[in-house]
Amino acid sequence: MQTVEESAIFRVLAALNADLWALWQGSAVGAAFEALGAAIRRSFLAGLFVGAGAAPPSAIGGYLRRSIGAEREIAPAHPVERFLLYFVVMFVPIELWLLTRLPSETKYLGDAAVVLLLLSAAIRLNRAGWPLRRTAADLPVALLLGACVLSTLWNFVPLHIAFFGTRAYLEYYALYAAVVYIPFAEGDRRQLILWLLVLAGAIALLGDAQKFLNVATPRQWLSAAETATTRAFGTMDNPNTFGGFLVLTLSLMTAMLFTKVRGGLRTLALLGLVIGLPALLFTLSREALLAFGAAALIIAVVTDRRFLLVLVAGVLLLPIADPHLVSRFTFALSSNYLAASSSYGRLLFWEKGLHAFWLNPLLGWGPGRFGGSVAHLYGSPVFTLLGLGYNPIIDSQHIQTLVELGAVGYIAYLWLGFAAVRAGLRLYKQDLDPFWRAVGLGLAAGTVGLYIQSFFASLLETHQVIIVFWLLFAMVAWRLRAAQSAAAAPAHDS
C-alpha cells in the first residue's frame, strides 16, 4: 500500500512501465546495459553513492520494470554526499571572491558538486525502486522546462544557447532534488542551515568592513550626482547580488527570532541581524531594501503585528543610518534619471522587452535570447529586431521570462514562487518544531522579497542568490514530505 499520493505524471509513467520493459528486455542494447550494470555494481564506484544496508542492487535499466512509487528502504547518506552538499552551499556564495585568488577553473567546482549530488540521488532512486512523490516545486518546474523546450523548438534556437538559457532557469533544481531524495539525517540538515547563517554573517561582516574602510567601488555603481564612494558588495560581483543574498538569509534570521527557537539559535539570529542589516543598508541597493521590507512585513503579520511598529521606526531611521540612502531613492524618482533611463537605460529596455513579448506572446523568443547573461554573451536577433545597438542586461527576471518563454513560461515562473510561499506557510502552520517553522516562514517571506527584487534583476541565474532559495525550498519540501509519510504510516502498518 502506498503511503503518499503519487503525482499524475508518475501514474502515467507507471502505466507505460510494462510495455517499455518488454521492448527493453528483448533488445540487444538492453542486454548490454544489463551487463554494464552488473559490472558497475561489483566495482568500488557504487560504494561512493550507496552505503551498507541498501536495497538489493539492480541493473541500470531495471527502473523500467518497477512500479514507480514503490516503497523500499534507502541507506543513510554517505559521508561523500554530505561533503558535496555542504561544499556546494558554502562554496557558491564565496565563489566569485575565490576566483580572484585561485585559477579560473575553480568556478566549475560548484557545478561539479551539483552534478555529483544529482547522480547520487538518481543511483539511490534507481536502487530503491524510484519512490518518487510529488513535491511543491515539481509541477511548476516541469512546466518551466516544457516552456523552454517548446520555445526552443518553435524559434529554432541553437542548441548551445538553448542549453545555457535553460540552465539559467533551472540549474539549482538539481540541488533541490538531491536534498529532497538523498536521506540526509535531520541533524545534518539543521547544521547545514546553521552553517549557512554563520557564513552569511561572515560575508555581511565583510560588507560592513568595506563600508567602514571606505573601499572604493566602480563608479558605474553610482549615479554622477551621488557623493557616496562605497557600496558594500561582500564576496560578490555587485551590491545588488549581495543585497539579494542578504534578503533571503536575513529573512530566515528574522523568522528564527520571531518563532521562539531555543535560546542559542535566537542569539545567533539576533547577532546575524545586528551584523547583516547594516550590510544590507551599505549595499545602497534600492530593490534589495524594498524586498527585505516586504519580507519583514510578512513575518510581522504572520507572527506578531507589534513588530510593524519596529518596521516603521526602522524606515524613519534609515536616513540617519546612511544619509546616502535618501539620495539613492530620490534620484530614482528624479526627472534626470527618468530621462536618462528612458533614452538608453532600464526603462527603455523594459519598454522594448514588453514590445518583444507582444510580438511573440505565447512561447516567447527562446531561452537565452533576451536580457540575461547568455544573450549578453552570445548576442541575440531580438536585440537587432528591437534596434538595440549592443547586448544590454535587461535587469528584470519578470520581463526576461516574458520575452524568452512567453506567457506559458511566465505562468510557470510565478507558479514556482507561489508554490514556495504556500509550502513555507504550510510548514510554519503545521510543524511543531520551532526550527522548521522558522525555515518555512523564512522561505515564504524571502520568496516574496526575491520576486519583488526580481523586477529589477535577473535573479534565477544569479547563483549566489538563487542557491539559498532552492536550498530552503528543498528543506521545506523534504520536511513536508516526511510529515506526510509519518501521518500515513499507521494506515500502512495496518
GIBEL-V242902 format. One record per residue. N is the residue number from 1. RES is the residue in one letter. OMEGA is omega as a letter, one per 20 degrees, with the letter a starting at -180 (999 if undefined). NEAR is the number of other C-alpha atoms within 8 Angstrom. Layout:
BEGIN
n:N res:RES omega:OMEGA near:NEAR
n:N res:RES omega:OMEGA near:NEAR
END
This chain:
BEGIN
n:1 res:M omega:a near:3
n:2 res:Q omega:a near:8
n:3 res:T omega:a near:8
n:4 res:V omega:a near:8
n:5 res:E omega:r near:7
n:6 res:E omega:r near:10
n:7 res:S omega:r near:8
n:8 res:A omega:a near:6
n:9 res:I omega:a near:6
n:10 res:F omega:r near:11
n:11 res:R omega:r near:10
n:12 res:V omega:r near:8
n:13 res:L omega:r near:9
n:14 res:A omega:r near:9
n:15 res:A omega:r near:7
n:16 res:L omega:a near:8
n:17 res:N omega:a near:12
n:18 res:A omega:a near:9
n:19 res:D omega:r near:7
n:20 res:L omega:a near:10
n:21 res:W omega:r near:10
n:22 res:A omega:r near:8
n:23 res:L omega:a near:8
n:24 res:W omega:a near:9
n:25 res:Q omega:a near:8
n:26 res:G omega:a near:8
n:27 res:S omega:r near:8
n:28 res:A omega:r near:6
n:29 res:V omega:r near:7
n:30 res:G omega:r near:11
n:31 res:A omega:r near:10
n:32 res:A omega:r near:8
n:33 res:F omega:r near:11
n:34 res:E omega:r near:11
n:35 res:A omega:r near:9
n:36 res:L omega:r near:10
n:37 res:G omega:r near:12
n:38 res:A omega:r near:10
n:39 res:A omega:a near:8
n:40 res:I omega:a near:10
n:41 res:R omega:r near:10
n:42 res:R omega:a near:7
n:43 res:S omega:r near:8
n:44 res:F omega:a near:8
n:45 res:L omega:a near:8
n:46 res:A omega:a near:10
n:47 res:G omega:r near:8
n:48 res:L omega:a near:9
n:49 res:F omega:a near:12
n:50 res:V omega:a near:13
n:51 res:G omega:a near:11
n:52 res:A omega:r near:5
n:53 res:G omega:a near:6
n:54 res:A omega:r near:11
n:55 res:A omega:a near:10
n:56 res:P omega:a near:5
n:57 res:P omega:r near:7
n:58 res:S omega:a near:9
n:59 res:A omega:a near:11
n:60 res:I omega:a near:10
n:61 res:G omega:a near:9
n:62 res:G omega:a near:9
n:63 res:Y omega:a near:10
n:64 res:L omega:a near:9
n:65 res:R omega:a near:9
n:66 res:R omega:r near:10
n:67 res:S omega:a near:8
n:68 res:I omega:a near:13
n:69 res:G omega:a near:12
n:70 res:A omega:a near:11
n:71 res:E omega:r near:8
n:72 res:R omega:a near:8
n:73 res:E omega:r near:7
n:74 res:I omega:a near:10
n:75 res:A omega:r near:11
n:76 res:P omega:a near:8
n:77 res:A omega:r near:12
n:78 res:H omega:r near:10
n:79 res:P omega:r near:6
n:80 res:V omega:r near:8
n:81 res:E omega:r near:11
n:82 res:R omega:r near:11
n:83 res:F omega:a near:8
n:84 res:L omega:a near:12
n:85 res:L omega:r near:11
n:86 res:Y omega:a near:9
n:87 res:F omega:a near:10
n:88 res:V omega:a near:11
n:89 res:V omega:a near:11
n:90 res:M omega:a near:11
n:91 res:F omega:a near:9
n:92 res:V omega:r near:12
n:93 res:P omega:r near:12
n:94 res:I omega:a near:11
n:95 res:E omega:a near:11
n:96 res:L omega:r near:12
n:97 res:W omega:r near:9
n:98 res:L omega:a near:9
n:99 res:L omega:r near:11
n:100 res:T omega:a near:7
n:101 res:R omega:a near:6
n:102 res:L omega:r near:7
n:103 res:P omega:a near:7
n:104 res:S omega:r near:6
n:105 res:E omega:r near:6
n:106 res:T omega:a near:10
n:107 res:K omega:a near:10
n:108 res:Y omega:a near:7
n:109 res:L omega:r near:8
n:110 res:G omega:r near:11
n:111 res:D omega:a near:8
n:112 res:A omega:r near:8
n:113 res:A omega:r near:12
n:114 res:V omega:r near:14
n:115 res:V omega:a near:9
n:116 res:L omega:r near:9
n:117 res:L omega:r near:14
n:118 res:L omega:r near:12
n:119 res:L omega:r near:8
n:120 res:S omega:r near:13
n:121 res:A omega:r near:12
n:122 res:A omega:r near:8
n:123 res:I omega:r near:10
n:124 res:R omega:a near:12
n:125 res:L omega:r near:12
n:126 res:N omega:a near:12
n:127 res:R omega:a near:12
n:128 res:A omega:r near:13
n:129 res:G omega:r near:14
n:130 res:W omega:r near:12
n:131 res:P omega:a near:11
n:132 res:L omega:r near:9
n:133 res:R omega:a near:9
n:134 res:R omega:r near:8
n:135 res:T omega:a near:7
n:136 res:A omega:a near:9
n:137 res:A omega:a near:9
n:138 res:D omega:a near:8
n:139 res:L omega:r near:7
n:140 res:P omega:r near:11
n:141 res:V omega:r near:11
n:142 res:A omega:r near:8
n:143 res:L omega:r near:11
n:144 res:L omega:r near:12
n:145 res:L omega:r near:10
n:146 res:G omega:r near:8
n:147 res:A omega:r near:12
n:148 res:C omega:a near:14
n:149 res:V omega:a near:8
n:150 res:L omega:r near:9
n:151 res:S omega:r near:15
n:152 res:T omega:a near:14
n:153 res:L omega:a near:8
n:154 res:W omega:a near:8
n:155 res:N omega:a near:8
n:156 res:F omega:a near:6
n:157 res:V omega:r near:10
n:158 res:P omega:a near:7
n:159 res:L omega:a near:6
n:160 res:H omega:r near:6
n:161 res:I omega:r near:13
n:162 res:A omega:r near:14
n:163 res:F omega:a near:8
n:164 res:F omega:r near:10
n:165 res:G omega:r near:12
n:166 res:T omega:r near:13
n:167 res:R omega:a near:8
n:168 res:A omega:r near:9
n:169 res:Y omega:a near:8
n:170 res:L omega:a near:11
n:171 res:E omega:a near:9
n:172 res:Y omega:r near:10
n:173 res:Y omega:r near:8
n:174 res:A omega:r near:12
n:175 res:L omega:r near:13
n:176 res:Y omega:a near:12
n:177 res:A omega:a near:11
n:178 res:A omega:a near:12
n:179 res:V omega:a near:13
n:180 res:V omega:a near:11
n:181 res:Y omega:r near:9
n:182 res:I omega:a near:10
n:183 res:P omega:r near:10
n:184 res:F omega:r near:10
n:185 res:A omega:r near:8
n:186 res:E omega:r near:6
n:187 res:G omega:r near:6
n:188 res:D omega:a near:9
n:189 res:R omega:r near:10
n:190 res:R omega:a near:8
n:191 res:Q omega:r near:8
n:192 res:L omega:r near:9
n:193 res:I omega:r near:8
n:194 res:L omega:r near:8
n:195 res:W omega:r near:9
n:196 res:L omega:r near:10
n:197 res:L omega:r near:12
n:198 res:V omega:r near:9
n:199 res:L omega:r near:9
n:200 res:A omega:r near:12
n:201 res:G omega:r near:11
n:202 res:A omega:r near:8
n:203 res:I omega:r near:10
n:204 res:A omega:r near:14
n:205 res:L omega:r near:11
n:206 res:L omega:r near:10
n:207 res:G omega:r near:13
n:208 res:D omega:a near:13
n:209 res:A omega:r near:8
n:210 res:Q omega:r near:13
n:211 res:K omega:a near:12
n:212 res:F omega:r near:7
n:213 res:L omega:r near:6
n:214 res:N omega:r near:8
n:215 res:V omega:a near:9
n:216 res:A omega:r near:6
n:217 res:T omega:a near:8
n:218 res:P omega:a near:6
n:219 res:R omega:a near:7
n:220 res:Q omega:r near:5
n:221 res:W omega:a near:7
n:222 res:L omega:r near:8
n:223 res:S omega:a near:7
n:224 res:A omega:a near:4
n:225 res:A omega:a near:4
n:226 res:E omega:a near:9
n:227 res:T omega:a near:5
n:228 res:A omega:r near:7
n:229 res:T omega:a near:9
n:230 res:T omega:r near:11
n:231 res:R omega:a near:12
n:232 res:A omega:a near:14
n:233 res:F omega:r near:15
n:234 res:G omega:r near:11
n:235 res:T omega:a near:12
n:236 res:M omega:a near:13
n:237 res:D omega:r near:8
n:238 res:N omega:a near:7
n:239 res:P omega:r near:14
n:240 res:N omega:r near:11
n:241 res:T omega:r near:13
n:242 res:F omega:r near:18
n:243 res:G omega:r near:14
n:244 res:G omega:r near:12
n:245 res:F omega:a near:11
n:246 res:L omega:r near:12
n:247 res:V omega:a near:16
n:248 res:L omega:a near:17
n:249 res:T omega:r near:12
n:250 res:L omega:r near:13
n:251 res:S omega:r near:15
n:252 res:L omega:r near:14
n:253 res:M omega:r near:14
n:254 res:T omega:r near:14
n:255 res:A omega:r near:13
n:256 res:M omega:a near:17
n:257 res:L omega:a near:11
n:258 res:F omega:r near:11
n:259 res:T omega:r near:11
n:260 res:K omega:r near:8
n:261 res:V omega:a near:12
n:262 res:R omega:a near:6
n:263 res:G omega:a near:6
n:264 res:G omega:r near:6
n:265 res:L omega:r near:9
n:266 res:R omega:r near:12
n:267 res:T omega:r near:8
n:268 res:L omega:r near:8
n:269 res:A omega:r near:13
n:270 res:L omega:r near:11
n:271 res:L omega:r near:8
n:272 res:G omega:r near:14
n:273 res:L omega:r near:11
n:274 res:V omega:r near:8
n:275 res:I omega:a near:12
n:276 res:G omega:a near:14
n:277 res:L omega:r near:9
n:278 res:P omega:r near:9
n:279 res:A omega:r near:13
n:280 res:L omega:r near:16
n:281 res:L omega:a near:12
n:282 res:F omega:r near:14
n:283 res:T omega:a near:13
n:284 res:L omega:r near:12
n:285 res:S omega:a near:12
n:286 res:R omega:a near:8
n:287 res:E omega:r near:10
n:288 res:A omega:r near:14
n:289 res:L omega:r near:11
n:290 res:L omega:a near:11
n:291 res:A omega:a near:14
n:292 res:F omega:r near:13
n:293 res:G omega:r near:10
n:294 res:A omega:r near:11
n:295 res:A omega:r near:15
n:296 res:A omega:r near:12
n:297 res:L omega:r near:10
n:298 res:I omega:r near:9
n:299 res:I omega:r near:14
n:300 res:A omega:a near:12
n:301 res:V omega:a near:9
n:302 res:V omega:a near:7
n:303 res:T omega:a near:8
n:304 res:D omega:a near:9
n:305 res:R omega:r near:9
n:306 res:R omega:r near:7
n:307 res:F omega:r near:8
n:308 res:L omega:r near:10
n:309 res:L omega:r near:8
n:310 res:V omega:r near:8
n:311 res:L omega:r near:11
n:312 res:V omega:r near:8
n:313 res:A omega:r near:8
n:314 res:G omega:r near:8
n:315 res:V omega:a near:7
n:316 res:L omega:a near:7
n:317 res:L omega:a near:8
n:318 res:L omega:r near:10
n:319 res:P omega:r near:10
n:320 res:I omega:a near:6
n:321 res:A omega:r near:7
n:322 res:D omega:a near:9
n:323 res:P omega:a near:9
n:324 res:H omega:r near:11
n:325 res:L omega:a near:11
n:326 res:V omega:a near:8
n:327 res:S omega:r near:9
n:328 res:R omega:a near:11
n:329 res:F omega:a near:9
n:330 res:T omega:r near:8
n:331 res:F omega:r near:9
n:332 res:A omega:r near:8
n:333 res:L omega:a near:8
n:334 res:S omega:r near:8
n:335 res:S omega:r near:6
n:336 res:N omega:a near:7
n:337 res:Y omega:a near:10
n:338 res:L omega:r near:11
n:339 res:A omega:a near:8
n:340 res:A omega:a near:9
n:341 res:S omega:r near:11
n:342 res:S omega:a near:10
n:343 res:S omega:r near:7
n:344 res:Y omega:a near:9
n:345 res:G omega:a near:9
n:346 res:R omega:a near:10
n:347 res:L omega:r near:10
n:348 res:L omega:a near:11
n:349 res:F omega:r near:11
n:350 res:W omega:r near:11
n:351 res:E omega:r near:8
n:352 res:K omega:r near:9
n:353 res:G omega:r near:11
n:354 res:L omega:r near:11
n:355 res:H omega:r near:8
n:356 res:A omega:r near:11
n:357 res:F omega:a near:12
n:358 res:W omega:r near:7
n:359 res:L omega:a near:6
n:360 res:N omega:a near:11
n:361 res:P omega:a near:11
n:362 res:L omega:a near:8
n:363 res:L omega:r near:16
n:364 res:G omega:a near:14
n:365 res:W omega:r near:15
n:366 res:G omega:r near:16
n:367 res:P omega:r near:15
n:368 res:G omega:a near:15
n:369 res:R omega:a near:16
n:370 res:F omega:r near:15
n:371 res:G omega:a near:14
n:372 res:G omega:a near:14
n:373 res:S omega:a near:8
n:374 res:V omega:r near:12
n:375 res:A omega:r near:13
n:376 res:H omega:a near:13
n:377 res:L omega:a near:7
n:378 res:Y omega:a near:7
n:379 res:G omega:a near:10
n:380 res:S omega:r near:11
n:381 res:P omega:r near:7
n:382 res:V omega:r near:10
n:383 res:F omega:r near:13
n:384 res:T omega:r near:9
n:385 res:L omega:a near:7
n:386 res:L omega:r near:8
n:387 res:G omega:r near:6
n:388 res:L omega:a near:9
n:389 res:G omega:r near:6
n:390 res:Y omega:a near:5
n:391 res:N omega:a near:12
n:392 res:P omega:r near:8
n:393 res:I omega:a near:8
n:394 res:I omega:r near:14
n:395 res:D omega:r near:12
n:396 res:S omega:r near:13
n:397 res:Q omega:a near:13
n:398 res:H omega:a near:10
n:399 res:I omega:r near:12
n:400 res:Q omega:a near:14
n:401 res:T omega:r near:12
n:402 res:L omega:a near:15
n:403 res:V omega:a near:17
n:404 res:E omega:a near:15
n:405 res:L omega:r near:18
n:406 res:G omega:a near:16
n:407 res:A omega:a near:11
n:408 res:V omega:r near:12
n:409 res:G omega:a near:15
n:410 res:Y omega:r near:12
n:411 res:I omega:r near:8
n:412 res:A omega:r near:12
n:413 res:Y omega:r near:11
n:414 res:L omega:r near:8
n:415 res:W omega:r near:9
n:416 res:L omega:r near:11
n:417 res:G omega:r near:11
n:418 res:F omega:a near:8
n:419 res:A omega:r near:10
n:420 res:A omega:r near:14
n:421 res:V omega:a near:13
n:422 res:R omega:a near:9
n:423 res:A omega:r near:13
n:424 res:G omega:r near:16
n:425 res:L omega:r near:11
n:426 res:R omega:r near:9
n:427 res:L omega:r near:15
n:428 res:Y omega:a near:13
n:429 res:K omega:a near:7
n:430 res:Q omega:a near:6
n:431 res:D omega:r near:9
n:432 res:L omega:a near:5
n:433 res:D omega:a near:6
n:434 res:P omega:a near:11
n:435 res:F omega:a near:9
n:436 res:W omega:r near:12
n:437 res:R omega:r near:14
n:438 res:A omega:r near:15
n:439 res:V omega:r near:16
n:440 res:G omega:a near:16
n:441 res:L omega:r near:15
n:442 res:G omega:r near:16
n:443 res:L omega:a near:17
n:444 res:A omega:a near:14
n:445 res:A omega:a near:15
n:446 res:G omega:r near:16
n:447 res:T omega:r near:14
n:448 res:V omega:r near:13
n:449 res:G omega:r near:17
n:450 res:L omega:a near:13
n:451 res:Y omega:r near:9
n:452 res:I omega:r near:11
n:453 res:Q omega:a near:13
n:454 res:S omega:r near:13
n:455 res:F omega:a near:12
n:456 res:F omega:a near:10
n:457 res:A omega:r near:10
n:458 res:S omega:a near:15
n:459 res:L omega:r near:11
n:460 res:L omega:a near:11
n:461 res:E omega:r near:9
n:462 res:T omega:a near:9
n:463 res:H omega:a near:10
n:464 res:Q omega:r near:13
n:465 res:V omega:a near:15
n:466 res:I omega:r near:12
n:467 res:I omega:r near:11
n:468 res:V omega:r near:12
n:469 res:F omega:a near:12
n:470 res:W omega:r near:12
n:471 res:L omega:a near:11
n:472 res:L omega:r near:11
n:473 res:F omega:a near:12
n:474 res:A omega:r near:12
n:475 res:M omega:r near:12
n:476 res:V omega:r near:14
n:477 res:A omega:r near:12
n:478 res:W omega:a near:11
n:479 res:R omega:r near:10
n:480 res:L omega:r near:9
n:481 res:R omega:r near:9
n:482 res:A omega:r near:8
n:483 res:A omega:r near:8
n:484 res:Q omega:r near:9
n:485 res:S omega:r near:10
n:486 res:A omega:a near:8
n:487 res:A omega:a near:7
n:488 res:A omega:a near:10
n:489 res:A omega:a near:9
n:490 res:P omega:r near:8
n:491 res:A omega:a near:6
n:492 res:H omega:a near:9
n:493 res:D omega:a near:5
n:494 res:S omega:999 near:4
END
